[in-house]
């Protein structure tokens, strides 16, 4: 029951989000960044299901993340705050900071990943 209510709330947000001309850029950016944790790990992003319904790719010190939901794909770029050499941890356990999150939804994972690639 709780999951269904959460999905309904998300749908209501997305229905409002389709009126992009009425939503300020600042509001869209806040909503996009609220979807993604500010500080996280690749392991945590995988636990949030981005690894199974999207993609988590390391590109040097940048981490490109694509997540899927019913209405489309989200995209974000993270940077590594710690490295395996510094911590002795695996790269999936090192801390990441959010650099940028897409304000729009993408029609597929390829377009979402292309958005990430343009940001690095």
One Martini backbone bead per residue (centre of mass of N, CA, C, O) as a GRO file, in nm:
protein
  120
    1UNK     BB    1   0.058   0.062  -0.022
    2UNK     BB    2   0.293   0.260   0.004
    3UNK     BB    3   0.409   0.223  -0.278
    4UNK     BB    4   0.159   0.325  -0.429
    5UNK     BB    5   0.163   0.611  -0.316
    6UNK     BB    6   0.442   0.689  -0.419
    7UNK     BB    7   0.371   0.654  -0.717
    8UNK     BB    8   0.147   0.863  -0.723
    9UNK     BB    9   0.323   1.105  -0.646
   10UNK     BB   10   0.513   1.079  -0.886
   11UNK     BB   11   0.301   1.115  -1.103
   12UNK     BB   12   0.215   1.398  -1.019
   13UNK     BB   13   0.487   1.526  -1.073
   14UNK     BB   14   0.512   1.446  -1.373
   15UNK     BB   15   0.258   1.586  -1.470
   16UNK     BB   16   0.369   1.866  -1.393
   17UNK     BB   17   0.648   1.840  -1.553
   18UNK     BB   18   0.523   1.865  -1.848
   19UNK     BB   19   0.508   2.181  -1.771
   20UNK     BB   20   0.788   2.340  -1.844
   21UNK     BB   21   0.694   2.647  -1.884
   22UNK     BB   22   0.603   2.671  -1.560
   23UNK     BB   23   0.892   2.583  -1.478
   24UNK     BB   24   1.155   2.660  -1.321
   25UNK     BB   25   1.487   2.607  -1.327
   26UNK     BB   26   1.529   2.593  -1.022
   27UNK     BB   27   1.308   2.382  -0.965
   28UNK     BB   28   1.417   2.157  -1.149
   29UNK     BB   29   1.693   2.129  -1.008
   30UNK     BB   30   1.591   2.052  -0.728
   31UNK     BB   31   1.441   1.795  -0.822
   32UNK     BB   32   1.683   1.648  -0.945
   33UNK     BB   33   1.872   1.653  -0.687
   34UNK     BB   34   1.665   1.504  -0.495
   35UNK     BB   35   1.696   1.219  -0.637
   36UNK     BB   36   1.996   1.253  -0.549
   37UNK     BB   37   2.260   1.190  -0.376
   38UNK     BB   38   2.519   1.383  -0.268
   39UNK     BB   39   2.633   1.137  -0.098
   40UNK     BB   40   2.808   0.836  -0.203
   41UNK     BB   41   2.805   0.515  -0.364
   42UNK     BB   42   2.809   0.269  -0.589
   43UNK     BB   43   2.677   0.064  -0.404
   44UNK     BB   44   2.428   0.238  -0.331
   45UNK     BB   45   2.324   0.280  -0.619
   46UNK     BB   46   2.277  -0.022  -0.666
   47UNK     BB   47   2.069  -0.053  -0.429
   48UNK     BB   48   1.876   0.162  -0.588
   49UNK     BB   49   1.873   0.014  -0.894
   50UNK     BB   50   2.071   0.138  -1.118
   51UNK     BB   51   2.215  -0.133  -1.210
   52UNK     BB   52   1.935  -0.280  -1.321
   53UNK     BB   53   1.770   0.003  -1.444
   54UNK     BB   54   2.061   0.092  -1.561
   55UNK     BB   55   2.368   0.284  -1.491
   56UNK     BB   56   2.719   0.233  -1.376
   57UNK     BB   57   3.000   0.444  -1.463
   58UNK     BB   58   3.339   0.449  -1.488
   59UNK     BB   59   3.532   0.765  -1.566
   60UNK     BB   60   3.767   0.765  -1.391
   61UNK     BB   61   3.658   1.014  -1.159
   62UNK     BB   62   3.390   0.951  -1.295
   63UNK     BB   63   3.028   0.908  -1.252
   64UNK     BB   64   2.785   0.743  -1.444
   65UNK     BB   65   2.422   0.788  -1.417
   66UNK     BB   66   2.139   0.568  -1.480
   67UNK     BB   67   1.783   0.595  -1.442
   68UNK     BB   68   1.475   0.417  -1.406
   69UNK     BB   69   1.136   0.479  -1.499
   70UNK     BB   70   0.823   0.489  -1.624
   71UNK     BB   71   0.882   0.791  -1.777
   72UNK     BB   72   1.203   0.739  -1.769
   73UNK     BB   73   1.527   0.891  -1.769
   74UNK     BB   74   1.795   0.945  -1.561
   75UNK     BB   75   2.074   1.178  -1.478
   76UNK     BB   76   2.423   1.157  -1.351
   77UNK     BB   77   2.711   1.318  -1.194
   78UNK     BB   78   3.006   1.202  -1.045
   79UNK     BB   79   3.266   1.225  -0.791
   80UNK     BB   80   3.555   1.138  -0.653
   81UNK     BB   81   3.676   1.163  -0.316
   82UNK     BB   82   3.784   0.877  -0.322
   83UNK     BB   83   4.038   0.631  -0.333
   84UNK     BB   84   4.170   0.321  -0.328
   85UNK     BB   85   4.459   0.418  -0.255
   86UNK     BB   86   4.378   0.582   0.005
   87UNK     BB   87   4.177   0.349   0.153
   88UNK     BB   88   4.165   0.031   0.046
   89UNK     BB   89   3.921   0.029  -0.121
   90UNK     BB   90   3.688  -0.020  -0.323
   91UNK     BB   91   3.544   0.169  -0.565
   92UNK     BB   92   3.241   0.109  -0.459
   93UNK     BB   93   3.326   0.236  -0.153
   94UNK     BB   94   3.368   0.511  -0.244
   95UNK     BB   95   3.323   0.836  -0.234
   96UNK     BB   96   3.062   1.055  -0.359
   97UNK     BB   97   2.984   1.345  -0.560
   98UNK     BB   98   2.763   1.559  -0.676
   99UNK     BB   99   2.758   1.751  -0.974
  100UNK     BB  100   2.510   1.652  -1.176
  101UNK     BB  101   2.162   1.690  -1.277
  102UNK     BB  102   1.907   1.621  -1.461
  103UNK     BB  103   1.600   1.794  -1.548
  104UNK     BB  104   1.537   1.571  -1.748
  105UNK     BB  105   1.384   1.337  -1.934
  106UNK     BB  106   1.446   1.030  -2.101
  107UNK     BB  107   1.366   0.793  -2.347
  108UNK     BB  108   1.660   0.670  -2.289
  109UNK     BB  109   1.968   0.552  -2.191
  110UNK     BB  110   2.139   0.676  -2.420
  111UNK     BB  111   2.056   0.975  -2.379
  112UNK     BB  112   2.143   0.989  -2.084
  113UNK     BB  113   2.444   0.916  -2.136
  114UNK     BB  114   2.504   1.148  -2.329
  115UNK     BB  115   2.467   1.365  -2.118
  116UNK     BB  116   2.699   1.273  -1.938
  117UNK     BB  117   2.932   1.291  -2.151
  118UNK     BB  118   2.901   1.610  -2.186
  119UNK     BB  119   3.002   1.662  -1.866
  120UNK     BB  120   3.328   1.556  -1.906
   0.00000   0.00000   0.00000
